[in-house]
Amino acid sequence: MPEPSHRATVAQTVRDAAHPAVRAVGLRKTYGRGDAVVHALAGVDVEFTRGEFTAIMGPSGSGKSTLMHCLAGLDTASAGRVFLGETELTALKDAELTRLRRERIGFVFQSFNLLPVLDAAENMLLPLRLAGREPDPAWREDVVRRLGLSDRLTHKPHELSGGQQQRVAVARALLPRPDVVFADEPTGNLDSRAGAEVLSLLRGSVREFGQTVVMVTHDPVAASYADRVVLIADGGLAGGLTSPTPDDVIDALRTLGA
């Protein structure tokens, strides 16, 4: 997997915006009761800057995926507050939260989550169609071209490689121009070459489009594509890194017992 670049980018011009893209205040998530209680998140305060690529890392069971799911409105917090820009997700009703996720949040998952009956173009446009919105033709063409999917638009998922399917998933996340793209182990089902392509695409979406990306990963090389790494252990913040290298990440995880 090639080494990423951390050169100054257009996205850096928006990093001093008044409000972070997403933040959590006193975030708690508890499972079970009594002696079986598990504190997956134990009062987390964290912010994610606009136009920045952040990786969340930690040992298995540290709460990193739970944190991302609560930040993205995919799971409900037991206590605390989550804000997307100035909108409090934790104060929204179910219908409002569903609409917000559809319009302002993009998702890229390990398993791609493409509908097998739809071709690549239809899968890309699905969130917009569900929201009753039409894609901006110039933006759609730009995203498709940059992701190298122009000659794959009529292919069904089973006709695409794993890397191509994940590129479709990245396009699907970017086309609505979301406030934040959340990526949950996006290279977990890919070989090293396809994984590098997807990470470069996410990195490029930050550099070229000013996109905000928050990624959960266990891979130090994947994390090194990020501007910043947030470390989680035992349901709480355990430090962080800026402009990380794979060796930096490995050393930091070693201190956490990962």
LUMTIMI-359894 format. One record per residue: residue in three letters; residue number from 0; x, y, z of N, C-alpha, C in turn. Coordinates in nm, 2 decimals, padded with zeros to 4 digits. Each point is the difference from the previous one (the first is absolute). Layout:
REC   aa    i     npx     npy     npz    capx    capy    capz     cpx     cpy     cpz
REC  ala  NUM       X       Y       Z       X       Y       Z       X       Y       Z
...
This chain:
REC   aa    i     npx     npy     npz    capx    capy    capz     cpx     cpy     cpz
REC  met    0   00.09  -00.12   00.00  -00.09   00.12   00.00   00.09   00.12   00.00
REC  pro    1  -00.02   00.10  -00.09   00.09   00.11  -00.01  -00.01   00.10   00.12
REC  glu    2   00.10   00.07   00.03   00.00   00.10   00.11  -00.09   00.11  -00.05
REC  pro    3  -00.09   00.05   00.09  -00.09   00.12  -00.03   00.08   00.13   00.00
REC  ser    4  -00.07   00.10  -00.06   00.06   00.13   00.00  -00.08   00.09   00.10
REC  his    5   00.08   00.08   00.07  -00.07   00.09   00.10   00.04   00.15  -00.04
REC  arg    6   00.00   00.03  -00.12   00.03   00.13  -00.05  -00.12   00.10   00.04
REC  ala    7   00.03   00.13   00.00  -00.11   00.09   00.03  -00.10  -00.01  -00.11
REC  thr    8  -00.13   00.01   00.04  -00.11  -00.02  -00.10  -00.10   00.11   00.01
REC  val    9  -00.08   00.00  -00.10  -00.11   00.10   00.00  -00.09  -00.02   00.12
REC  ala   10  -00.01  -00.12   00.05  -00.09  -00.02   00.11   00.05   00.07   00.13
REC  gln   11   00.13   00.03   00.01   00.05   00.07   00.11  -00.06   00.14   00.02
REC  thr   12  -00.05   00.05  -00.11  -00.05   00.14   00.01  -00.13   00.01   00.08
REC  val   13  -00.07  -00.12   00.02  -00.12   00.00   00.07   00.01  -00.05   00.14
REC  arg   14   00.12  -00.03   00.05   00.02  -00.07   00.12  -00.02   00.09   00.12
REC  asp   15   00.00   00.13  -00.02  -00.02   00.10   00.11  -00.15   00.04   00.01
REC  ala   16  -00.09  -00.07  -00.06  -00.14   00.03   00.00  -00.05   00.01   00.15
REC  ala   17  -00.10   00.08   00.02  -00.04   00.03   00.14  -00.05  -00.12   00.07
REC  his   18  -00.06  -00.10  -00.07  -00.06  -00.11   00.07   00.07  -00.13  -00.06
REC  pro   19   00.03  -00.10   00.08   00.05  -00.12  -00.05  -00.11  -00.07  -00.08
REC  ala   20   00.04  -00.09  -00.09  -00.09  -00.08  -00.08  -00.09  -00.08   00.08
REC  val   21   00.06  -00.07   00.10  -00.08  -00.08   00.09   00.07  -00.01   00.14
REC  arg   22  -00.08   00.00   00.11   00.07  -00.01   00.13  -00.09  -00.07   00.10
REC  ala   23   00.06  -00.06   00.10  -00.07  -00.07   00.10   00.03   00.07   00.14
REC  val   24  -00.10   00.01   00.08   00.02   00.06   00.14  -00.05  -00.10   00.10
REC  gly   25   00.09  -00.05   00.09  -00.04  -00.09   00.10  -00.07  -00.12  -00.05
REC  leu   26   00.04  -00.06  -00.11  -00.07  -00.11  -00.07   00.02  -00.13   00.08
REC  arg   27  -00.11  -00.06   00.03   00.00  -00.13   00.07  -00.08  -00.10  -00.07
REC  lys   28   00.04  -00.12   00.00  -00.08  -00.11  -00.06   00.02  -00.13   00.09
REC  thr   29  -00.11  -00.04   00.06   00.01  -00.12   00.09  -00.09  -00.11  -00.05
REC  tyr   30   00.06  -00.12   00.01  -00.08  -00.12  -00.03  -00.01  -00.09   00.12
REC  gly   31  -00.12  -00.06   00.01  -00.02  -00.09   00.11  -00.04   00.07   00.13
REC  arg   32  -00.02  -00.08   00.11  -00.03   00.05   00.13   00.07  -00.07   00.11
REC  gly   33   00.00   00.06   00.11   00.06  -00.06   00.12   00.14  -00.05  -00.02
REC  asp   34   00.03  -00.12   00.04   00.13  -00.06  -00.01   00.05  -00.02  -00.14
REC  ala   35  -00.10   00.00  -00.10   00.04  -00.02  -00.14   00.01   00.13  -00.08
REC  val   36   00.00   00.11   00.07   00.00   00.13  -00.07   00.14   00.02  -00.07
REC  val   37  -00.01   00.05  -00.12   00.13   00.04  -00.07  -00.01   00.14  -00.04
REC  his   38   00.10   00.08   00.04   00.01   00.14  -00.04   00.08   00.01  -00.13
REC  ala   39  -00.07   00.00  -00.11   00.07   00.01  -00.13   00.06   00.13  -00.02
REC  leu   40  -00.07   00.11   00.04   00.05   00.13   00.00  -00.02   00.06   00.14
REC  ala   41   00.10   00.06   00.05   00.00   00.05   00.14   00.02   00.15   00.01
REC  gly   42  -00.08   00.08  -00.06   00.00   00.14   00.01   00.11   00.06  -00.09
REC  val   43  -00.02  -00.02  -00.13   00.09   00.05  -00.10  -00.03   00.14  -00.05
REC  asp   44   00.11   00.08   00.00  -00.01   00.14  -00.05   00.10   00.00  -00.12
REC  val   45  -00.05   00.02  -00.12   00.09   00.00  -00.12  -00.06   00.09  -00.11
REC  glu   46   00.09   00.06  -00.08  -00.04   00.08  -00.11   00.07  -00.05  -00.13
REC  phe   47  -00.07   00.02  -00.11   00.06  -00.03  -00.13  -00.01   00.12  -00.09
REC  thr   48   00.12   00.04  -00.05   00.01   00.13  -00.07  -00.06  -00.01  -00.14
REC  arg   49  -00.06   00.10  -00.05  -00.05   00.00  -00.14   00.12  -00.01  -00.10
REC  gly   50  -00.02  -00.07  -00.10   00.10  -00.01  -00.11   00.12  -00.08   00.04
REC  glu   51  -00.01  -00.09   00.10   00.11  -00.08   00.05  -00.04  -00.15  -00.01
REC  phe   52   00.11  -00.08  -00.01  -00.01  -00.14   00.00   00.05  -00.05   00.13
REC  thr   53  -00.09  -00.06   00.08   00.03  -00.05   00.13  -00.02  -00.15   00.01
REC  ala   54   00.10  -00.07   00.06  -00.02  -00.15   00.02  -00.02  -00.02   00.15
REC  ile   55  -00.09  -00.09   00.04  -00.03  -00.04   00.13   00.06  -00.14   00.02
REC  met   56   00.09  -00.01   00.10   00.06  -00.13   00.02   00.00  -00.04   00.15
REC  gly   57   00.02  -00.13   00.02   00.01  -00.04   00.14   00.00  -00.16   00.00
REC  pro   58   00.02  -00.06   00.12   00.00  -00.14   00.01  -00.14  -00.05  -00.03
REC  ser   59  -00.01  -00.13  -00.03  -00.13  -00.07  -00.01  -00.08   00.02   00.12
REC  gly   60  -00.13   00.05  -00.02  -00.09   00.02   00.12   00.02   00.13   00.06
REC  ser   61   00.08   00.09  -00.06   00.03   00.13   00.07  -00.11   00.10  -00.01
REC  gly   62  -00.10  -00.02  -00.10  -00.11   00.09  -00.01   00.01   00.08  -00.13
REC  lys   63   00.10  -00.02  -00.08   00.02   00.08  -00.12  -00.12  -00.01  -00.10
REC  ser   64  -00.05  -00.12  -00.03  -00.11  -00.01  -00.09  -00.13   00.06   00.07
REC  thr   65  -00.02  -00.03   00.13  -00.11   00.06   00.07   00.00   00.15  -00.01
REC  leu   66   00.12   00.06   00.01   00.01   00.15  -00.01  -00.05   00.04  -00.14
REC  met   67   00.05  -00.06  -00.10  -00.03   00.04  -00.14  -00.15  -00.02  -00.02
REC  his   68  -00.06  -00.11   00.05  -00.14  -00.02  -00.03  -00.09   00.11   00.08
REC  cys   69   00.05   00.04   00.11  -00.08   00.10   00.07   00.02   00.14  -00.06
REC  leu   70   00.12   00.03  -00.05   00.02   00.12  -00.07  -00.08   00.01  -00.13
REC  ala   71  -00.02  -00.11  -00.07  -00.07  -00.01  -00.12  -00.15  -00.01   00.01
REC  gly   72  -00.05  -00.01   00.13  -00.14  -00.02   00.02  -00.05  -00.14  -00.04
REC  leu   73   00.09  -00.10   00.00  -00.04  -00.14  -00.03  -00.03  -00.07   00.13
REC  asp   74   00.04   00.06   00.11  -00.02  -00.06   00.13  -00.04   00.11   00.10
REC  thr   75  -00.08  -00.03   00.10  -00.04   00.11   00.09   00.09  -00.01   00.12
REC  ala   76   00.04   00.12   00.05   00.08   00.01   00.12  -00.08  -00.02   00.13
REC  ser   77   00.06  -00.05   00.10  -00.06  -00.02   00.13  -00.01   00.14   00.07
REC  ala   78   00.10   00.08  -00.02   00.01   00.13   00.05   00.09   00.09  -00.08
REC  gly   79  -00.01   00.13   00.02   00.09   00.09  -00.07  -00.07   00.05  -00.13
REC  arg   80   00.08   00.08  -00.08  -00.06   00.07  -00.11   00.10  -00.02  -00.12
REC  val   81  -00.06   00.00  -00.12   00.07  -00.01  -00.13  -00.05   00.11  -00.09
REC  phe   82   00.09   00.08  -00.06  -00.03   00.11  -00.08   00.06  -00.02  -00.14
REC  leu   83  -00.08   00.01  -00.10   00.05   00.01  -00.14  -00.01   00.15  -00.04
REC  gly   84   00.11   00.06  -00.01   00.00   00.15  -00.01  -00.06   00.06   00.12
REC  glu   85  -00.11   00.07  -00.02  -00.07   00.06   00.12  -00.13  -00.08   00.03
REC  thr   86  -00.03  -00.11  -00.07  -00.12  -00.08   00.02   00.03  -00.11   00.10
REC  glu   87  -00.08  -00.01   00.11   00.02  -00.10   00.10  -00.07  -00.13  -00.05
REC  leu   88   00.07  -00.10  -00.04  -00.06  -00.13  -00.04  -00.07  -00.06   00.11
REC  thr   89   00.05   00.01   00.12  -00.06  -00.07   00.12  -00.13   00.06   00.04
REC  ala   90  -00.04   00.11  -00.06  -00.13   00.06   00.04  -00.11  -00.02  -00.11
REC  leu   91   00.04  -00.07  -00.11  -00.09  -00.02  -00.11  -00.09  -00.12   00.02
REC  lys   92  -00.12   00.00  -00.06  -00.09  -00.11   00.00   00.05  -00.09  -00.11
REC  asp   93  -00.05  -00.13   00.00   00.04  -00.10  -00.10  -00.01   00.05  -00.14
REC  ala   94  -00.11   00.05  -00.04  -00.02   00.05  -00.14   00.09   00.11  -00.04
REC  glu   95   00.03   00.09   00.10   00.09   00.11  -00.03   00.14  -00.05  -00.01
REC  leu   96   00.04  -00.10   00.08   00.13  -00.06  -00.01   00.02  -00.07  -00.13
REC  thr   97  -00.10  -00.08  -00.04   00.01  -00.07  -00.13   00.02   00.10  -00.11
REC  arg   98  -00.07   00.11   00.00   00.01   00.10  -00.11   00.14   00.06   00.01
REC  leu   99   00.05   00.03   00.11   00.13   00.06   00.02   00.11  -00.09  -00.05
REC  arg  100  -00.01  -00.13   00.03   00.10  -00.10  -00.04   00.00   00.00  -00.15
REC  arg  101  -00.12   00.00  -00.06  -00.01  -00.01  -00.15   00.06   00.12  -00.07
REC  glu  102  -00.02   00.12   00.06   00.04   00.12  -00.07   00.14   00.06   00.04
REC  arg  103   00.04  -00.04   00.12   00.13   00.07   00.05   00.11  -00.09   00.04
REC  ile  104  -00.02  -00.13  -00.01   00.10  -00.09   00.04   00.02  -00.11  -00.11
REC  gly  105   00.13  -00.03  -00.03   00.03  -00.10  -00.09   00.06  -00.12   00.07
REC  phe  106  -00.02  -00.12  -00.05   00.05  -00.12   00.06   00.08  -00.09  -00.10
REC  val  107   00.12  -00.05   00.05   00.07  -00.10  -00.07   00.03  -00.11   00.09
REC  phe  108  -00.04  -00.12  -00.03   00.01  -00.11   00.10   00.09  -00.11  -00.06
REC  gln  109   00.05  -00.09   00.08   00.09  -00.11  -00.04  -00.07  -00.09  -00.10
REC  ser  110  -00.13  -00.02   00.02  -00.07  -00.10  -00.09  -00.06   00.06  -00.12
REC  phe  111   00.03   00.13  -00.03  -00.04   00.07  -00.12  -00.15   00.04   00.00
REC  asn  112  -00.09  -00.09   00.04  -00.14   00.02   00.01  -00.07   00.06  -00.13
REC  leu  113   00.04  -00.06  -00.11  -00.06   00.03  -00.13  -00.12  -00.10  -00.02
REC  leu  114  -00.10   00.06  -00.07  -00.12  -00.09  -00.03   00.03  -00.08  -00.12
REC  pro  115  -00.01  -00.13   00.00   00.04  -00.08  -00.11  -00.08   00.02  -00.13
REC  val  116  -00.13   00.04   00.02  -00.09   00.02  -00.12   00.03   00.13  -00.07
REC  leu  117   00.07   00.09   00.06   00.03   00.13  -00.06   00.14   00.00  -00.06
REC  asp  118   00.02   00.08  -00.11   00.13   00.01  -00.06   00.08   00.11   00.08
REC  ala  119   00.12   00.02  -00.04   00.09   00.09   00.07  -00.06   00.14   00.01
REC  ala  120  -00.05   00.05  -00.11  -00.06   00.14   00.00  -00.12   00.01   00.09
REC  glu  121  -00.09  -00.10  -00.01  -00.12   00.00   00.09   00.04  -00.01   00.15
REC  asn  122   00.10  -00.08   00.03   00.04  -00.01   00.14   00.06   00.13   00.05
REC  met  123   00.08   00.07  -00.09   00.05   00.13   00.04  -00.10   00.10   00.03
REC  leu  124  -00.11   00.00  -00.08  -00.10   00.10   00.01  -00.11  -00.03   00.10
REC  leu  125   00.00  -00.12   00.06  -00.11  -00.04   00.09  -00.03   00.10   00.11
REC  pro  126   00.10   00.04   00.08  -00.03   00.10   00.11  -00.07   00.12  -00.05
REC  leu  127   00.04   00.06  -00.12  -00.06   00.12  -00.05  -00.15  -00.03  -00.04
REC  arg  128  -00.02  -00.12  -00.07  -00.13  -00.03  -00.04  -00.09  -00.02   00.12
REC  leu  129   00.05  -00.06   00.10  -00.09  -00.02   00.12  -00.03   00.13   00.07
REC  ala  130   00.09   00.10  -00.02  -00.02   00.13   00.06  -00.09   00.09  -00.09
REC  gly  131  -00.03  -00.05  -00.12  -00.08   00.08  -00.10   00.08   00.11  -00.06
REC  arg  132   00.13  -00.02  -00.01   00.09   00.10  -00.06   00.06  -00.05  -00.13
REC  glu  133   00.03   00.09  -00.09   00.07  -00.03  -00.12   00.15   00.03   00.01
REC  pro  134   00.09  -00.08  -00.05   00.14   00.03   00.01   00.04   00.12  -00.09
REC  asp  135   00.10   00.07   00.05   00.05   00.11  -00.09   00.08  -00.07  -00.11
REC  pro  136  -00.03   00.02  -00.12   00.07  -00.08  -00.11   00.15   00.02  -00.01
REC  ala  137   00.04   00.13   00.02   00.15   00.02   00.00   00.07  -00.06   00.12
REC  trp  138  -00.06   00.00   00.11   00.06  -00.06   00.12   00.00  -00.15  -00.02
REC  arg  139  -00.11  -00.06  -00.05   00.00  -00.15  -00.02   00.11  -00.04  -00.10
REC  glu  140   00.01   00.08  -00.11   00.10  -00.04  -00.10   00.14   00.01   00.06
REC  asp  141   00.03   00.11   00.08   00.13   00.02   00.07   00.03  -00.12   00.09
REC  val  142  -00.09  -00.04   00.09   00.02  -00.11   00.09   00.02  -00.13  -00.07
REC  val  143  -00.08  -00.03  -00.10   00.02  -00.12  -00.08   00.13  -00.01  -00.07
REC  arg  144   00.04   00.11  -00.05   00.13   00.01  -00.08   00.11  -00.02   00.10
REC  arg  145   00.00   00.07   00.11   00.11  -00.01   00.09   00.01  -00.13   00.07
REC  leu  146  -00.11  -00.07   00.01   00.00  -00.14   00.06   00.03  -00.10  -00.10
REC  gly  147   00.01   00.03  -00.13   00.04  -00.09  -00.10  -00.12  -00.10  -00.03
REC  leu  148  -00.12   00.05   00.00  -00.12  -00.09  -00.01  -00.08   00.02  -00.13
REC  ser  149   00.05   00.09  -00.09  -00.07   00.04  -00.12  -00.04  -00.12  -00.08
REC  asp  150   00.08  -00.11  -00.01  -00.03  -00.11  -00.08  -00.06  -00.12   00.08
REC  arg  151  -00.04   00.03   00.12  -00.06  -00.11   00.08  -00.14   00.03   00.05
REC  leu  152  -00.06   00.11  -00.05  -00.13   00.05   00.05  -00.11  -00.10  -00.02
REC  thr  153   00.00  -00.08  -00.11  -00.11  -00.09  -00.03   00.03  -00.14   00.06
REC  his  154   00.11  -00.02   00.07   00.03  -00.13   00.06  -00.07  -00.02   00.13
REC  lys  155  -00.05  -00.12   00.02  -00.06  -00.04   00.13   00.12  -00.03   00.10
REC  pro  156  -00.03   00.00   00.13   00.11  -00.02   00.09   00.07  -00.13  -00.02
REC  his  157  -00.07  -00.11  -00.04   00.08  -00.13  -00.02   00.09   00.01  -00.12
REC  glu  158  -00.01   00.10  -00.08   00.08   00.02  -00.12   00.12   00.09   00.03
REC  leu  159   00.01   00.04   00.13   00.11   00.09   00.04   00.09  -00.06   00.10
REC  ser  160   00.13   00.03  -00.01   00.09  -00.04   00.11  -00.03   00.06   00.13
REC  gly  161   00.06  -00.05   00.11  -00.02   00.06   00.13   00.04   00.14   00.00
REC  gly  162   00.11   00.04  -00.06   00.05   00.14   00.00  -00.10   00.09  -00.07
REC  gln  163  -00.05  -00.05  -00.12  -00.10   00.07  -00.08  -00.13   00.02   00.08
REC  gln  164  -00.05  -00.10   00.07  -00.12   00.01   00.08   00.02   00.10   00.11
REC  gln  165   00.12   00.01   00.06   00.02   00.09   00.11   00.01   00.15  -00.06
REC  arg  166   00.05   00.01  -00.12   00.00   00.13  -00.07  -00.14   00.05  -00.02
REC  val  167  -00.09  -00.09  -00.04  -00.14   00.03  -00.02  -00.06   00.05   00.13
REC  ala  168   00.04  -00.07   00.11  -00.05   00.04   00.13   00.05   00.14   00.04
REC  val  169   00.13   00.03  -00.03   00.05   00.13   00.03  -00.07   00.11  -00.09
REC  ala  170  -00.03  -00.03  -00.12  -00.07   00.09  -00.09  -00.14   00.02   00.06
REC  arg  171  -00.07  -00.10   00.05  -00.13   00.01   00.06   00.00   00.09   00.12
REC  ala  172   00.11  -00.01   00.08   00.01   00.08   00.12   00.03   00.15  -00.04
REC  leu  173   00.07   00.03  -00.11   00.04   00.13  -00.03  -00.10   00.08  -00.08
REC  leu  174  -00.08  -00.07  -00.08  -00.09   00.07  -00.09  -00.10   00.10   00.07
REC  pro  175  -00.05  -00.04   00.12  -00.10   00.10   00.06   00.07   00.12   00.06
REC  arg  176   00.14   00.01  -00.01   00.08   00.10   00.06  -00.03   00.01   00.15
REC  pro  177   00.02  -00.11   00.08  -00.03  -00.01   00.14   00.09   00.09   00.08
REC  asp  178  -00.04   00.03   00.12   00.08   00.07   00.10   00.12  -00.08   00.04
REC  val  179  -00.02  -00.13   00.02   00.10  -00.10   00.04  -00.02  -00.13  -00.07
REC  val  180   00.11  -00.06  -00.04   00.00  -00.14  -00.04   00.06  -00.09   00.11
REC  phe  181  -00.07  -00.09   00.05   00.04  -00.10   00.10   00.04  -00.13  -00.08
REC  ala  182   00.12  -00.05   00.03   00.05  -00.12  -00.06   00.04  -00.10   00.11
REC  asp  183  -00.07  -00.11  -00.01   00.02  -00.11   00.11   00.08  -00.11  -00.06
REC  glu  184   00.13  -00.01   00.03   00.09  -00.10  -00.06  -00.02  -00.01  -00.15
REC  pro  185   00.02   00.11  -00.07  -00.04  -00.01  -00.15   00.10  -00.09  -00.08
REC  thr  186   00.11  -00.03   00.05   00.09  -00.09  -00.08   00.01  -00.14   00.06
REC  gly  187  -00.09  -00.03   00.09   00.01  -00.13   00.07  -00.02  -00.12  -00.09
REC  asn  188  -00.08   00.01  -00.11  -00.02  -00.11  -00.09   00.08   00.01  -00.13
REC  leu  189   00.10   00.09   00.00   00.08   00.02  -00.12   00.14  -00.04   00.01
REC  asp  190   00.06  -00.04  -00.11   00.15  -00.02   00.00   00.07   00.13   00.01
REC  ser  191   00.13  -00.01   00.02   00.08   00.12   00.03  -00.01   00.10  -00.11
REC  arg  192   00.00  -00.04  -00.13   00.00   00.09  -00.11  -00.13   00.07  -00.01
REC  ala  193  -00.11  -00.07   00.01  -00.14   00.06   00.00  -00.02   00.09   00.12
REC  gly  194   00.05  -00.05   00.11  -00.01   00.08   00.13   00.07   00.14  -00.02
REC  ala  195   00.12   00.00  -00.06   00.07   00.12  -00.02  -00.07   00.09  -00.09
REC  glu  196  -00.07  -00.05  -00.11  -00.08   00.08  -00.09  -00.11   00.07   00.08
REC  val  197  -00.07  -00.08   00.08  -00.12   00.06   00.07   00.05   00.11   00.10
REC  leu  198   00.11  -00.03   00.07   00.05   00.10   00.10   00.05   00.13  -00.07
REC  ser  199   00.06  -00.02  -00.12   00.04   00.12  -00.08  -00.12   00.08  -00.04
REC  leu  200  -00.11  -00.07  -00.03  -00.13   00.07  -00.04  -00.05   00.08   00.11
REC  leu  201  -00.01  -00.06   00.12  -00.04   00.07   00.12   00.09   00.12   00.03
REC  arg  202   00.13  -00.03  -00.01   00.09   00.11   00.02  -00.02   00.11  -00.10
REC  gly  203  -00.02  -00.04  -00.13  -00.03   00.10  -00.10  -00.12   00.08   00.01
REC  ser  204  -00.11  -00.07   00.06  -00.12   00.07   00.02   00.01   00.12   00.10
REC  val  205   00.10  -00.02   00.10   00.03   00.10   00.09   00.08   00.11  -00.07
REC  arg  206   00.10  -00.04  -00.07   00.09   00.10  -00.06  -00.06   00.08  -00.11
REC  glu  207  -00.08  -00.07  -00.09  -00.06   00.06  -00.12  -00.14   00.06   00.02
REC  phe  208  -00.08  -00.07   00.09  -00.14   00.05   00.01  -00.02   00.07   00.14
REC  gly  209   00.10   00.00   00.09  -00.02   00.05   00.13  -00.09  -00.08   00.09
REC  gln  210  -00.02  -00.13  -00.03  -00.09  -00.09   00.07   00.06  -00.03   00.14
REC  thr  211  -00.09  -00.02   00.10   00.04  -00.05   00.13  -00.02  -00.15   00.00
REC  val  212   00.11  -00.07   00.04  -00.01  -00.15   00.01   00.04  -00.04   00.14
REC  val  213  -00.08  -00.09   00.06   00.03  -00.06   00.13   00.00  -00.16  -00.03
REC  met  214   00.11  -00.06   00.03   00.02  -00.14  -00.04   00.04  -00.08   00.12
REC  val  215  -00.07  -00.11   00.03   00.05  -00.10   00.10   00.08  -00.11  -00.08
REC  thr  216   00.12  -00.03   00.06   00.08  -00.10  -00.06   00.09  -00.06   00.10
REC  his  217   00.05  -00.12  -00.02   00.10  -00.07   00.08   00.13   00.00  -00.06
REC  asp  218   00.01   00.05  -00.13   00.12  -00.01  -00.08   00.09   00.13   00.01
REC  pro  219   00.12  -00.01   00.06   00.09   00.12   00.01   00.03   00.06  -00.13
REC  val  220   00.01  -00.07  -00.11   00.03   00.06  -00.13  -00.12   00.08  -00.05
REC  ala  221  -00.12  -00.06   00.02  -00.12   00.07  -00.04  -00.01   00.13   00.08
REC  ala  222   00.03   00.00   00.13  -00.01   00.11   00.09   00.10   00.11  -00.04
REC  ser  223   00.11  -00.04  -00.06   00.10   00.10  -00.04  -00.04   00.09  -00.12
REC  tyr  224  -00.11  -00.04  -00.06  -00.06   00.09  -00.11  -00.07   00.12   00.06
REC  ala  225  -00.03  -00.01   00.13  -00.08   00.10   00.07   00.08   00.12   00.04
REC  asp  226  -00.06   00.12   00.02   00.06   00.11   00.06   00.03  -00.02   00.15
REC  arg  227  -00.09  -00.07   00.06   00.00  -00.02   00.15  -00.05  -00.13   00.03
REC  val  228   00.05  -00.06   00.11  -00.05  -00.12   00.06  -00.05   00.03   00.14
REC  val  229  -00.12  -00.04   00.03  -00.06   00.00   00.13   00.01  -00.14   00.06
REC  leu  230   00.06  -00.01   00.12   00.02  -00.13   00.06  -00.11  -00.02   00.11
REC  ile  231  -00.06  -00.12   00.00  -00.10  -00.03   00.10   00.04  -00.13   00.07
REC  ala  232  -00.02   00.00   00.13   00.03  -00.12   00.09  -00.10   00.00   00.11
REC  asp  233  -00.06  -00.12   00.03  -00.09  -00.01   00.11  -00.11   00.10   00.00
REC  gly  234  -00.05   00.03  -00.12  -00.11   00.09  -00.01   00.03   00.15   00.02
REC  gly  235   00.12   00.04   00.00   00.04   00.14   00.02   00.11   00.04  -00.09
REC  leu  236   00.03   00.13  -00.02   00.11   00.04  -00.08   00.13  -00.03   00.07
REC  ala  237   00.09  -00.04  -00.08   00.13  -00.05   00.05   00.12   00.07  -00.07
REC  gly  238  -00.03   00.11  -00.07   00.11   00.08  -00.07  -00.03   00.02  -00.14
REC  gly  239   00.10   00.05  -00.07  -00.02   00.02  -00.15   00.14   00.03  -00.06
REC  leu  240  -00.01   00.00  -00.14   00.12   00.02  -00.08  -00.04   00.09  -00.11
REC  thr  241   00.09   00.09  -00.05  -00.02   00.08  -00.12   00.11  -00.04  -00.10
REC  ser  242  -00.04   00.01  -00.13   00.08  -00.04  -00.11   00.07  -00.14   00.03
REC  pro  243  -00.08  -00.10   00.03   00.06  -00.13   00.05   00.07  -00.08  -00.11
REC  thr  244   00.11  -00.07   00.04   00.06  -00.10  -00.08  -00.05  -00.14   00.05
REC  pro  245   00.02  -00.10  -00.08  -00.04  -00.14   00.05   00.08  -00.03   00.13
REC  asp  246   00.13   00.04   00.01   00.08  -00.03   00.12  -00.06   00.07   00.12
REC  asp  247  -00.04   00.13  -00.02  -00.05   00.08   00.11  -00.13  -00.07   00.05
REC  val  248  -00.08  -00.05  -00.09  -00.13  -00.06   00.04   00.03  -00.13   00.08
REC  ile  249   00.09  -00.08  -00.05   00.04  -00.13   00.06   00.05   00.03   00.14
REC  asp  250   00.09   00.09   00.02   00.05   00.04   00.13  -00.11   00.04   00.09
REC  ala  251  -00.09   00.09  -00.05  -00.11   00.05   00.09  -00.09  -00.12   00.04
REC  leu  252  -00.04  -00.09  -00.09  -00.08  -00.11   00.03   00.06  -00.10   00.10
REC  arg  253   00.14  -00.01  -00.02   00.07  -00.09   00.10  -00.01   00.05   00.14
REC  thr  254  -00.01   00.13   00.02  -00.01   00.05   00.13  -00.14  -00.02   00.06
REC  leu  255  -00.10  -00.03  -00.09  -00.13  -00.03   00.05  -00.03  -00.15   00.01
REC  gly  256   00.11  -00.07  -00.03  -00.02  -00.15   00.01  -00.07  -00.06  -00.11
REC  ala  257  -00.01   00.07  -00.12  -00.06  -00.05  -00.12   00.09  -00.09  -00.07
